[in-house]
Amino acid sequence: MDSKDYTVLVVDDEEAVLRLLDIQLSVLPYKIVPTTSPAEAIHIIQTRSIAVLLCDLNLNMPNMDGNVILAAAREANPDIVSILVSGAADQDATIQAINEGGIWKYLTKPWKKDEIVALVNNAVERYAARCKQHGLLETLARNVTARLETAPVASAGKSRKHPIRVARRTSERVKAKHQIESGVLLANRYELHEPVGEGGLGQVYRAKDLMLGMPVAVKVLFPEFGEDDMAITTLKEEARIAMQLSHKHIVRLHNLQKAHGHYYLVMEFVEGRTLREIVELYGRLSLDSVAQIARVCSDALSYAHRHGVIHKDLKPDNLLLTHDGVLKIIDFGIACLSDTQRLSAPIIGTPTYMSPEHIRGDSLDLRTDVYALGIMLYEFLTGKQPFPQNTPPLQILDMMPPKLESSRVPEPVIEVLEKATAFRRSDRYESIPVFTTTLIDALDAAACAEHAS
């Protein structure tokens, strides 16, 4: 892509500041589009491909500030690189904007010409790298499909013809006891077909929505959950919230119903492979691929957190890579079932990815997702988990914080992951965007050094 094809959108409601920025940035070989109108800025964002957004935080417009424009930019183009311009008195608003995600850097007025020129130039380079990384997951998806057609995943025992939706290690006893026959009709609408996977909460089936004539995935929960009033009450509330999530990188939850003595969830059906399968196939992933995975997860999780939803069960089994290279997170809204069972039954889920407070049964906040994402990304980089498989939860608690070490991963990257997975949540990054921005910077620097050598 030629440098002249990159567009930088500059938004500031002060004419003098806008003219100054336009003059200062004119030395760069990019298209500079200045505007004082937030409404015009949003229209440009929605109709043109913008590489970099340079936006004043405090715009003197009713019900309109920089955060509104930043949110519109994130929605229109997740790859956009946003630079926030703020005054010295805007500290609280700046912190809020950074925590909400989407901010790469911010400048405090006044700034020097060389500073703003270098920053915007670096931002365009960052945008170009992001666009390039998109192709990595598409290539990975194609390669996975090709390899699995000729060889099964080593630990799977046999190759599978159907997409994996949840943990693949199926219990024959549970399967025989709870599997529903193909062809059963739920609520006179959802026709179950073959099972495609099973997790700790229930079995997933490929199904057809007869009313809409479209494929769906139906997760039929194990009967014990229907007997727990507290679990179902919590599930209904969390599912209600999760059903409001609409994001490209989140598998949509359509409905929660009960039929034939079973509660079941109706979800968007997506053909693909879990990151569990892919890591088992490749051993570990490249720095560039992990950076793109971190970026996508950050975009999806930040969106969910802004809507008051914590995933609480992040693990490679719940990351699905479609055949055309789109990464999606599954199982939002149902991790509450493992929480309600903790006091009366063994922990449901995968303790390796659970934060200390999660294992203890404490109240959770978004930093439990920061912890789990940190553990996952470490596994993607190294091909190994920080704790031995099948280690009891309380023993894992005694082994925390996890020892993250690898001769194959640069030390600055390990340092970021160690902060994300700190034992005390107060020592972790305060939000997903802050964690992933720091990590991606470290991964990009390491990747550049690796390519240069």
SULHUPE-V419949 format. One record per residue. PHI is phi in degrees with one decimal (none if undefined). D_LAST is the distance of its C-alpha to the last C-alpha in Angstrom with 1 decimal. Layout:
[[PHI | D_LAST] [PHI | D_LAST]]
This chain:
[[none | 24.6] [-70.0 | 25.8] [-58.9 | 25.6] [-70.5 | 29.4] [-84.6 | 29.7] [-87.0 | 28.5] [-114.7 | 31.5] [-112.2 | 31.8] [-96.8 | 35.0] [-114.9 | 36.6] [-123.6 | 39.5] [-156.0 | 41.8] [-83.4 | 45.6] [-96.9 | 46.1] [-56.9 | 46.5] [-63.5 | 45.7] [-66.0 | 42.4] [-64.1 | 41.5] [-63.9 | 42.4] [-62.0 | 40.3] [-62.2 | 37.2] [-61.5 | 37.8] [-67.9 | 38.0] [-63.4 | 35.0] [-85.8 | 32.8] [-65.2 | 34.2] [-75.9 | 31.6] [-86.4 | 29.0] [-85.6 | 28.8] [-115.6 | 29.8] [-78.9 | 33.2] [-102.3 | 34.7] [-115.1 | 37.6] [-94.1 | 39.7] [-154.5 | 42.6] [-97.7 | 45.0] [-101.9 | 46.2] [-59.2 | 44.7] [-63.8 | 46.4] [-65.8 | 45.0] [-60.2 | 41.5] [-64.3 | 41.9] [-62.0 | 43.2] [-62.9 | 40.3] [-60.5 | 37.8] [-80.5 | 39.8] [-115.9 | 40.1] [-128.9 | 36.9] [-87.4 | 33.2] [-105.2 | 32.1] [-84.2 | 28.4] [-132.9 | 29.2] [-112.4 | 32.5] [-110.1 | 33.5] [-132.8 | 36.7] [-71.3 | 39.3] [-74.2 | 40.2] [-99.8 | 43.9] [-101.2 | 45.5] [-80.3 | 49.3] [-136.3 | 50.3] [-60.8 | 52.5] [56.3 | 50.6] [-144.1 | 47.3] [-138.5 | 44.4] [-59.8 | 40.7] [-63.0 | 40.2] [-64.9 | 42.2] [-68.5 | 39.9] [-62.0 | 36.7] [-64.3 | 38.2] [-63.8 | 39.0] [-65.9 | 35.5] [-61.1 | 34.0] [-69.0 | 36.6] [-74.6 | 36.1] [-152.5 | 32.3] [-59.4 | 30.3] [-85.4 | 27.1] [-57.3 | 28.7] [-103.8 | 27.2] [-108.3 | 30.2] [-116.4 | 30.7] [-98.3 | 33.9] [-110.8 | 36.1] [-142.2 | 38.7] [-87.3 | 41.3] [-61.4 | 41.6] [-84.7 | 44.4] [-96.4 | 42.4] [-57.9 | 40.6] [-63.4 | 42.2] [-66.5 | 41.7] [-65.7 | 38.0] [-61.6 | 37.5] [-61.5 | 39.3] [-63.1 | 37.1] [-65.6 | 33.9] [-65.5 | 35.3] [-76.7 | 36.4] [94.8 | 32.8] [92.9 | 31.2] [-97.7 | 30.5] [-91.0 | 27.0] [-139.9 | 28.2] [-139.8 | 31.6] [-113.9 | 33.0] [-103.1 | 36.3] [-68.1 | 38.7] [-83.6 | 38.7] [-128.8 | 35.2] [-94.6 | 33.9] [-58.3 | 33.0] [-59.6 | 29.5] [-65.5 | 28.9] [-70.7 | 30.0] [-65.1 | 28.3] [-63.9 | 24.9] [-65.9 | 25.5] [-66.7 | 26.7] [-62.1 | 23.8] [-65.5 | 21.3] [-65.4 | 23.6] [-64.6 | 23.6] [-61.8 | 19.8] [-65.7 | 20.1] [-61.5 | 22.9] [-60.7 | 20.9] [-66.1 | 18.2] [-63.1 | 21.1] [-61.4 | 22.7] [-64.7 | 19.7] [-67.2 | 19.5] [-55.1 | 23.1] [-65.8 | 22.4] [-64.2 | 20.4] [-70.9 | 23.6] [-63.5 | 25.6] [-64.9 | 23.3] [-60.1 | 23.4] [-62.0 | 27.2] [-64.9 | 27.7] [-66.4 | 25.6] [-62.4 | 27.6] [-59.2 | 30.8] [-64.2 | 30.1] [-71.0 | 29.1] [-73.1 | 32.1] [-71.8 | 34.4] [-108.2 | 33.7] [-149.8 | 33.0] [-74.1 | 34.3] [-62.7 | 32.4] [-55.3 | 32.6] [-91.1 | 34.7] [-81.3 | 36.9] [87.4 | 39.2] [-160.0 | 39.7] [-79.3 | 38.1] [-113.2 | 39.4] [-91.1 | 40.7] [-114.4 | 40.8] [-66.8 | 38.3] [-89.0 | 37.8] [-107.2 | 39.0] [-139.9 | 39.2] [-55.3 | 38.7] [-91.2 | 39.1] [-84.4 | 40.8] [-77.2 | 44.3] [-83.3 | 47.3] [-63.1 | 49.9] [-66.5 | 52.7] [-65.4 | 51.8] [-59.6 | 51.1] [-66.6 | 54.5] [-78.3 | 56.3] [-115.0 | 54.9] [-65.2 | 53.6] [-96.5 | 55.5] [-67.3 | 56.7] [-62.0 | 55.2] [97.7 | 57.5] [-64.0 | 58.6] [-106.9 | 59.2] [-100.8 | 58.3] [55.4 | 60.3] [54.2 | 61.6] [-140.0 | 58.3] [-104.7 | 55.3] [-93.5 | 55.5] [-75.5 | 53.4] [-113.2 | 51.6] [-79.0 | 49.4] [-70.4 | 47.5] [-120.8 | 43.8] [171.8 | 42.8] [-147.9 | 44.1] [-125.8 | 43.1] [-73.2 | 44.9] [-105.8 | 47.0] [171.8 | 48.2] [-106.3 | 47.7] [-107.4 | 46.1] [-122.6 | 47.8] [-72.5 | 47.1] [-147.3 | 50.1] [-127.9 | 51.7] [-82.7 | 53.2] [-68.4 | 56.5] [-69.7 | 57.4] [-99.6 | 54.3] [64.1 | 53.6] [-135.7 | 49.9] [-73.2 | 47.8] [-139.9 | 47.2] [-108.7 | 46.0] [-120.8 | 48.7] [-98.7 | 47.9] [-91.6 | 51.2] [-74.4 | 51.3] [-64.4 | 52.8] [-56.1 | 56.5] [-59.4 | 56.2] [-71.7 | 54.6] [-69.1 | 57.7] [-90.0 | 59.8] [-105.1 | 58.0] [-59.9 | 59.5] [-66.0 | 57.1] [-62.3 | 54.1] [-69.5 | 55.4] [-60.1 | 56.4] [-65.7 | 52.9] [-61.1 | 51.4] [-60.5 | 53.6] [-69.2 | 52.6] [-69.3 | 48.8] [-66.9 | 49.0] [-59.6 | 51.0] [-70.5 | 48.3] [-63.3 | 45.5] [-66.9 | 47.4] [-84.3 | 46.9] [-76.5 | 43.1] [-135.0 | 42.0] [-148.6 | 38.3] [-56.7 | 36.1] [-104.8 | 34.0] [-125.7 | 37.0] [-66.8 | 39.2] [-72.9 | 42.6] [-95.0 | 45.5] [-91.0 | 48.7] [-161.2 | 51.5] [-129.7 | 52.9] [-140.6 | 56.2] [-133.2 | 58.4] [-158.4 | 60.1] [54.2 | 61.5] [77.8 | 61.2] [-119.3 | 57.4] [-85.5 | 55.3] [-145.4 | 52.6] [-111.3 | 49.8] [-103.5 | 49.2] [-127.3 | 45.6] [-56.3 | 43.7] [-96.3 | 42.7] [-129.9 | 39.1] [-78.1 | 37.8] [171.8 | 34.5] [-127.5 | 32.7] [-76.7 | 32.2] [-65.4 | 28.8] [-59.9 | 30.4] [-60.1 | 30.6] [-67.0 | 27.1] [-67.7 | 25.6] [-64.5 | 27.9] [-76.9 | 26.9] [-99.0 | 23.1] [88.7 | 22.9] [-153.1 | 20.3] [-113.0 | 18.7] [-71.2 | 15.3] [-57.9 | 14.4] [-63.1 | 15.3] [-65.2 | 18.5] [-67.0 | 19.6] [-61.7 | 19.2] [-69.7 | 21.5] [-62.0 | 23.9] [-61.7 | 24.1] [-65.6 | 24.9] [-66.0 | 27.6] [-61.6 | 29.1] [-62.0 | 29.3] [-60.7 | 31.1] [-71.2 | 33.6] [-69.2 | 34.2] [-62.4 | 34.6] [-60.5 | 37.1] [-63.4 | 39.0] [-62.9 | 39.1] [-64.7 | 40.5] [-97.6 | 43.2] [79.0 | 44.0] [-113.6 | 42.5] [-104.0 | 40.4] [-71.1 | 39.0] [72.6 | 39.4] [-143.2 | 38.2] [-71.1 | 34.5] [-166.4 | 32.9] [-56.7 | 30.9] [-65.6 | 34.2] [-102.1 | 35.0] [-113.9 | 32.0] [-115.8 | 32.7] [-101.7 | 30.4] [-72.6 | 32.6] [-64.8 | 32.3] [-101.3 | 31.2] [87.3 | 28.4] [-98.1 | 30.4] [-91.0 | 29.9] [-131.2 | 33.3] [-98.6 | 34.6] [-112.9 | 37.9] [70.1 | 40.8] [-66.4 | 41.3] [93.1 | 44.7] [-121.8 | 45.6] [-66.3 | 43.8] [-58.8 | 47.0] [-63.7 | 48.7] [-68.2 | 46.6] [-67.1 | 47.5] [-69.5 | 51.3] [-88.7 | 51.2] [-65.5 | 49.6] [-78.3 | 52.8] [-118.1 | 54.8] [-153.0 | 52.4] [-58.7 | 49.1] [-61.6 | 46.0] [-96.7 | 45.1] [126.4 | 41.4] [-124.4 | 38.3] [-57.2 | 38.4] [-53.5 | 34.7] [-101.0 | 34.0] [-86.6 | 37.1] [-68.5 | 37.0] [-55.2 | 39.3] [-66.9 | 41.9] [-68.6 | 41.8] [-63.4 | 42.6] [-71.9 | 45.3] [85.7 | 46.9] [-75.6 | 46.6] [-65.7 | 46.5] [-115.6 | 43.2] [-133.7 | 41.4] [-62.4 | 38.2] [-72.6 | 36.1] [-70.4 | 36.8] [-72.2 | 34.7] [-59.6 | 31.9] [-60.2 | 32.1] [-63.0 | 32.1] [-64.0 | 29.2] [-61.7 | 27.2] [-64.1 | 28.1] [-61.6 | 27.3] [-65.9 | 23.8] [-61.5 | 23.1] [-64.4 | 24.4] [-65.0 | 22.4] [-76.8 | 19.1] [-111.0 | 20.3] [79.4 | 23.0] [-139.2 | 25.6] [-91.7 | 28.3] [-74.3 | 28.9] [-121.7 | 32.4] [-60.0 | 33.9] [-60.9 | 35.5] [65.8 | 39.2] [-72.6 | 39.3] [-58.4 | 42.4] [-54.2 | 41.9] [-66.7 | 43.7] [-70.8 | 41.7] [-61.6 | 38.5] [-59.7 | 40.0] [-69.7 | 40.5] [-89.4 | 36.8] [-79.9 | 35.5] [-73.1 | 33.3] [-65.4 | 30.8] [-89.5 | 28.3] [-101.9 | 24.9] [-149.6 | 22.3] [-166.8 | 19.4] [-71.9 | 16.6] [-91.1 | 14.6] [-112.6 | 15.2] [-57.7 | 14.0] [-58.3 | 17.1] [-59.4 | 17.7] [-69.2 | 18.1] [-61.1 | 20.4] [-62.7 | 22.4] [-64.8 | 23.1] [-65.5 | 24.2] [-65.2 | 26.4] [-68.4 | 28.2] [-66.1 | 28.8] [-109.1 | 30.3] [-60.1 | 32.3] [-63.2 | 35.7] [-87.4 | 37.7] [-63.3 | 37.3] [-66.6 | 37.9] [-90.2 | 34.7] [-86.3 | 32.6] [-62.2 | 31.4] [-75.5 | 34.6] [-155.9 | 33.6] [-60.5 | 31.2] [-59.9 | 29.9] [-64.3 | 29.2] [-62.9 | 27.3] [-69.9 | 25.3] [-61.7 | 24.5] [-64.5 | 23.1] [-66.6 | 21.2] [-63.7 | 19.7] [-59.7 | 18.5] [-67.8 | 16.7] [-67.1 | 15.3] [-63.9 | 14.2] [-63.5 | 12.5] [-66.8 | 10.7] [-64.7 | 9.9] [-62.5 | 8.6] [-65.3 | 6.3] [-66.6 | 5.3] [-66.6 | 5.5] [-66.9 | 3.8] [-79.8 | 0.0]]
